[in-house]
């Protein structure tokens, strides 16, 4: 059990510390650790966890870590995975706040930040592409187009009509319960 807890801490700690740009940008790193390296989940199981986690409020990184940690090693696993996500970055932020406040106008630091932004964009695009393959997977019968319609409808509703995303999430959950079972 201790070995599995240590692997959880190292895996989530490594992915979190290498993930630059926030929760969504580290999901591909989590997927690599969980699916490819440790084989704790299949790609499909990870996709299910990601979809479910995104339907709940709060940061996706902590939700995924807690869920996967729980699946791997119960409540201790959830606590260890959460600690690996939160503790290293919190400690690093405390240390770096003083340094960054002194260097915020430094042209090298500004250049570093501008340089990393395209990399973050690509990581998020990779996540979106991978998730789209999973989310748009067709099923036999007349429901093959429903996931695509849900995506388009949600985009129009939130982006163009400025409606609260919560209504789209609730609607998608209801439509999924009615038409996308099985």
C-alpha positions, 0 to 999 in steps of 0.5 A: 500500500505504501508503494502505491501511495508513493507512486500516486504522490510522485505521479501527480506531483510530477505532472502538476509541477511540469504543467504550466498554465493551470488545470486544463493544461495539465490534464494531458500530463495527468493522462500520461501518468495515469494511463500510459505510465502507471496503467491505473486506468484505460483511456476510456476510463480517464475520459469518463473521469474527466467528463464527470469531473468537468460537470462538477464545480471546482478545479479539475486538477484536484477533482481528477487527483482525488478521484483517481487516488481513490480508485487506486488506493481508497481514501488514503490514495485520494488524500495523497494525490490531493496533497501531491497536487496542492502542496508542492505548488502552494509551497513554490508559490509562497517562495516565488511571490517575493522573487516575482514581485521584484522581477515583474518588470524584467524583460527576460521574465516577460520574454519567458512568459511570452515564450511559454504561452504558445506551448500552453496553447498547444497543450490545451489544444491537444487536450481538446482534440483528445477529448473531442475524439472521446466525446464525439464517439458515435453510437449505433442508431439515430443518436450518432449526431447528438454529441455533436449537436450538444457541443454546437448548442452549448457553444452557441448558448454560452458564446453567442447568447451569453447564457450561463454555462450551468444551464448547458451542463444541466441540459446535457446531463438530462439529454445524456440520461434520456438519449445516450444511455448504454 
